[in-house]
Amino acid sequence: MPSNDADKNTAPPLPEPLRVAVADSHTHLDMQSGTVSEALAKAAAVGVTTVVQVGCDVRGSRWAADTAAEHEGVHAAVALHPNEAPRIVHGDPDGWSRQGARVAGGDSALDEALAEIDRLAALPHVLGVGETGLDHFRTGPEGMAAQERSFRAHIEIAKRHGKALVIHDREAHDDVLRVLKEEGAPERTVFHCYSGDADMARICAEHGYFMSFAGNVTFKNAQGLRDALAVAPLELVLVETDAPFLTPVPYRGRPNAPYLIPVTLRAMAAVRGIDEDAMATAVSANTARAFDY
């Protein structure tokens, strides 16, 4: 019997393949074990033929753009994560961003980083600007101004380049909706790892925002997410892994990867009361529309 720790690091088995191919609308291949080619092959074996590789900082965004250029079936989104902007401005003395201790660079350093995101966003294989947005969970009041300034800049970049906006919204629903309203949302806006309730899903629907559901929609304590999925218009629903995070039940706590999309998609189909082929057909078309490929 392996210990629980060993089990936690063991990749879950391949699920039964989907009959209708779908896309993983949000993944972080650079944080997963194994090569990109291996990850894509495993995903394709179960019917996940497209992935959107998402950058969280300048280095990760360059990697996403390069990876999309090298691999058919990989599209890139580039951005400074909401938690990255305050670290650029104020520093990251505890090294939480996994880049070691970082010194405060001030507003000019944020401008420089945003200029690089702008440059990357112009590339043809970069289809999204994200993940950007607001995170009140990890950033305290001292970092809010930098976070909001960065979010507004990303909205402008997405609109100017005609790219999808990919939103990270953690415990910041009202503020995210407020900034989108103030700036004017891009034509295609995706709430990644949708975390709002059914009421917010109705607001997103009114504005035509896409809602992308991750493995946490399968968690026992996530009835609010399932309620949101139940009322979201089917033509605005996407599926994602956010891998290596948010692995769906029954593999919660183990490493996530794009090949586990079928587990989440089947759970989503059950919530909607439709068969998995209908769910897969919808999310496949929606993801292509959201990212314009």
N, C-alpha and C positions, 0 to 999 in steps of 0.2 A: 504493500500500500504506500503510495508516495505521500510525503507530508503535504500539508496544505500549501506551504510555501512553494514547493515544487509544482504543485497543481496551478498555482497563481501565474507561474511563468510559462506554462504549457499552452501552446496555441490550441484553441478549440478545433474540433474536426470540421471538415468541409460539410456545409449543409446540402440538402437535396437541391440540385440546380433549378433555377427558374426557367420556365418555358419561354418567357418574354424577356429579352435583354433590358437591363436598366443601368442607370448611372448612379454612382456614389457622388452626391453633390458637394461633399466636403470631407476631405481627408488630409492627413499629414504624413505622407510616406516617409519624409525625412526623420520622423520620430519612431518609425517602426523598424523591427529587425528584418534582416534579409535584404536582398536587392530590389530595386524597383521592378525589374523584369520578372522576378519571382512573384512579387505581390500582384502584378498585373495578370500573370498566368493563372494564379490561384483564383483571382476574381473572375477572370473570363471563363474558367472551368465551371463556375456556378451561375453564369449569365450576367455578371457585372462587367460590362465591356467598356465603360467610360468612367473616369474619375476626375474630379476637380481637386487639384493639389493647391492647398492654401498656404500662403506665406503669413508669418506673424511679425517679422522684422525685416530689415533691409537684406540681411544675409539669406534668410529663409525665402524671401520673395525672389531674389536672384536665382536661388536654387529651383524654385517652382517654375520660373520662366524657362530656365535651361532644360529642366526635365520635360516640360511640355513640348519644347522644341525637338527633343530627342525621341519622344515616344508618342506614336499615334494613340489616340484614346486617352491621353492625359491633357487636360486643360488647366491653365494656371489662373490663380487669383493672387493679387499682390497687395500688401498693406502693412501698416504698423498696427499690431494688435492694440486694443484700448489700454492694456496694461503696459505696453511698450512705450507709448508716448510720454507718460510721466517719468519713466526711468531715463529716457533720453534727456529730458529737461532737468530733473532733480537728482539723477544718479540712482544706482541700485547697490547700495553698500552690502546688502546681504547676499548678492549674487543670485537672486531668485530666478532671474531670466536665463540662467545657465550659460552666461557669458562672462562669469567671474565678476568681481567687484567693478562697478562702473562709476565714473565721476560725473557730476552734474555738467551737462553741456549747454544748458540754457535754451532759450528760444531759437537761437541761431542753429544749434545742432538739430532741433526738430525741423526747422526749415530745410536744412540740408538733406535730412532723411526723407522728408516729403517730396523733395525735388527728385530723388532717386526713384521713389514709388511712381511718381508722375512719368518719369522716363520709361520705366518698365511697363506701365499701364498702356503705353502707346504700341507695344509689340503686338503683332497679329495673333500670336498663340496665347496671349494673356486675355482671358475673356471676362475676368471679374476684378473688382477692386474690393478687397476684403481679406481677412476679417477685420472690420473696423466697427466702431460703435461706442458703447459705454459699458463700464463694469463697476458697479458700486460695491461689489463683493470684495474685490481685492485692492481697489484704489481708494484711499481715504480722501477727505476734503481737500488736502493740500495738492493732490494730483488732478483734481477734477477739471480745472481750467485748461491744462495741457491736453487732457483727454478729449474735452469737447472741441477744442481748437483743431485737434488732429482729425476728429470725426467730420467736422465741417469741411476741412480741406479735402478729405477723401471723397465726400459727396460731390464736391466741385470737380475733382479729377475724374470720377466715374462719368459724370454728365458730359464733360468736355470730350472724353474719348469714346463715349457711347458704349460703356461697359456696364455689366451688372454690378450692383452694390451688394456686398455680402456683409450682413450685420451680426455682430456679437452683442447680445443684449443680456447682461446678467444683473438681475435685481435693479434694473434701470428702465423699466418699460415706459413710464410716463415721459421721462427725459428723452429717450430715444425717439418716441413719437413726436415730441415737441420739436426737436432739432430737425427731423425730417420735414415737418410742416413748415418750419421757419426757412429752411434752405430750399425746399422743393425737392422731393425725392426723384432720383433717376427713373427713367421709364421702367427699368427692371430692377426690383429690389427684393432681396432674399433675406428673411430672418433665419439665420443658421441656428441649428439646435434650438428650435422654437421652444420658448420657456414660459410663454404667457398662458392665460386662462382662456376660457371660451369667449368671454366678453372681448378680450383683446383680439382674438381670432376674427371676430366680427368686424372690428375696426380695421384690421389688416385686409380683410376681404373687401371692405368698402374702397380701400385705396389700391387694390390690386397687388398687394405685396404677397410674394410667395412665402410659404411657411415650410421649412425643412425639418422633418422629424428624425431624431437620432435614437439610439438604443435605449435611452432612458424612458422612452414611451412604453417600454415593457416592464419598467420597475413597478414593484407592488405599490409604492407610495405615490405613484404618478397619475392618479385618477384625473387630476386637473388637466394634464397633457392629453389624456385620452378623450376627455370632454371637448377640448379644443379641436382635436383631430376630427371628432364626430361632426362638428359644425363648420369646419373650414371647407370652402368650395373645393371639390375634387380637382378642379383645373389649376388650383394654386398650391397643391401639396407636392413636396419633394421628399426624398429619403436620403439619409446620409449616415456615415459612421462616426465622424469626428475622431476617427482612429488615430492613435491607439487608445483613446478614451471612450467611456460610455458604452462598454461592451454590453450587448443585450442579454437578458435572461434567456437561457439558464447559465450563461458563461460570464455573468457579471464578475468583475474583479480580475478577469484574465485579459490578455492583450487583444485589442480589437484590430480589425483589418477589413479592407473593402470586401473580402469574400464572405463576410458575415452579414452583408446587406439582406440576403434572403430571409434571415431570421426576423429582422425588424420589419421587413416588408410584409411578411405573413401575419405578424401581430397587428400591423396597421390595417390590413385587409379585414381581419376579424373585427376590429373596432368599427370599421365602416360597414360591415355586413355585406362585403362583396368578395368575389373569388380573387385569388392571387393574380391571375392573368389580367383581370380588369384593373387591379391596383397597379400592376407593373406597367401595363400599357399607358395608364394615365401619368404615372411619375416619369416614365421615359420621355413622353412628349413634353411634359411640363419642364423637365430639366433642360431639354434642348431649346425650348422657348425662353426660359429664364436666362440662359447663358448665350443664346443666339448662335448655336452651332448646327 
